[in-house]
Amino acid sequence: MGEVHEGGCHCGAVRYRVAGALEDVAHCHCSVCRRVTGGLLVTWATVRCEDFQWLLGTPQRYDSSASCVRYFCSRCGAHMALTTDLSPESIDITITTLDAPEQVQPRRHIWTDSRLPWVHLDEQLPGEPGETL
């Protein structure tokens, strides 16, 4: 069996599993991610939709733009995933909701044009002004 990653929300009402590789891990600095999470940035891991499944509970969905849907726990508010029409074959998960986030290594920064000027994190990683996947 290949890689398996599990995760979920803070209260345990929603759980998920990824049976495959975390293909792209990036720190996102966009203003939408900051506002919906209340964080300085969000670190996402991209996985193939066919490798992802919700195990427990049903997350709430929030259409944060015409092309992006975000998934969160309606009980504790944890933001766990997003899908975008720009990449319909994949789903992005927040690495901090993984059971073992310490095993995941970010590889780049995206939306650096929106980066808060006083945030300094993993500055040796390459950065992109927008997302260019």
C-alpha positions in Angstrom: 0.0 0.0 0.0 1.2 3.5 -0.8 1.1 6.7 1.2 -2.0 7.2 3.4 -2.7 10.4 5.3 -5.6 11.1 7.5 -6.9 14.3 9.1 -9.9 16.1 10.4 -11.3 19.1 12.2 -10.5 20.2 15.8 -13.7 18.7 17.3 -13.5 15.4 15.5 -16.9 15.7 13.7 -15.3 15.6 10.2 -12.5 13.3 9.2 -10.9 12.6 5.8 -8.3 10.2 4.2 -5.8 10.6 1.4 -4.7 7.3 -0.1 -1.9 8.7 -2.3 0.8 11.3 -2.5 0.6 14.9 -1.4 1.6 16.3 -4.8 2.2 19.9 -4.2 2.6 21.7 -0.8 2.6 25.5 -0.9 2.2 28.4 1.5 -0.6 30.5 0.1 -0.5 34.3 0.9 -3.8 35.3 -0.8 -6.1 37.6 1.0 -9.0 35.2 0.6 -7.2 32.4 2.5 -6.2 34.8 5.2 -9.8 36.1 5.7 -11.6 32.7 5.7 -9.1 31.2 8.2 -8.0 34.2 10.2 -4.4 33.1 9.7 -1.3 34.8 8.3 -1.3 32.3 5.4 -2.5 28.8 4.7 -0.3 25.9 3.8 -2.1 23.6 1.3 -1.3 20.1 0.0 -2.8 19.2 -3.4 -4.0 15.7 -3.9 -5.9 13.9 -6.6 -9.7 13.8 -6.1 -9.7 10.0 -6.7 -7.3 9.6 -3.7 -9.4 11.7 -1.3 -12.5 10.7 0.7 -14.5 12.1 3.6 -14.6 9.4 6.3 -16.8 10.9 9.0 -19.3 13.7 8.9 -20.2 16.1 6.1 -18.3 19.3 5.8 -20.1 22.6 5.1 -19.3 24.2 1.9 -18.6 27.9 1.2 -18.3 29.2 -2.3 -15.6 31.8 -1.8 -15.5 32.8 -5.4 -17.1 31.8 -8.7 -14.5 29.1 -9.2 -13.6 28.0 -5.6 -15.4 26.0 -3.0 -14.1 25.7 0.6 -15.0 23.0 3.0 -15.1 23.4 6.8 -16.6 21.9 10.0 -19.9 23.6 10.9 -19.3 22.7 14.6 -15.7 23.9 15.3 -15.1 26.0 12.1 -11.9 24.2 11.0 -11.1 25.0 7.3 -10.0 21.7 5.8 -10.2 21.7 2.0 -10.9 23.5 -1.2 -11.7 22.7 -4.8 -11.4 25.0 -7.8 -12.7 24.8 -11.3 -9.2 25.8 -12.4 -8.0 22.3 -11.4 -11.0 20.0 -11.2 -9.0 16.8 -10.9 -7.5 17.8 -7.5 -8.5 18.9 -4.0 -6.3 21.0 -1.7 -6.2 20.2 2.0 -4.9 22.3 4.8 -1.8 20.5 6.1 -2.5 21.7 9.6 -5.6 19.5 9.7 -3.5 16.3 8.9 -2.9 14.0 11.9 0.8 14.2 11.2 1.5 17.7 9.6 5.1 17.5 10.7 5.7 14.9 8.0 4.8 17.4 5.2 7.4 19.8 3.9 6.3 23.0 2.0 8.0 23.5 -1.4 7.0 27.0 -2.5 5.0 30.2 -1.8 2.1 31.3 -3.9 0.2 34.6 -4.3 3.3 36.4 -2.9 1.9 39.7 -4.3 -0.6 39.5 -1.4 2.0 38.5 1.2 1.9 40.6 4.3 5.2 42.5 4.3 6.1 41.5 7.9 5.6 37.7 7.4 8.9 35.9 7.0 8.7 32.2 6.7 10.7 29.7 4.6 12.2 32.5 2.7 14.6 30.1 0.9 11.6 28.6 -1.0 10.7 29.8 -4.4 7.8 32.2 -4.7 5.2 33.1 -7.3 3.3 36.4 -7.5 0.1 34.4 -8.3 -0.5 30.7 -8.7 0.8 29.4 -11.9 0.0 25.6 -11.8 
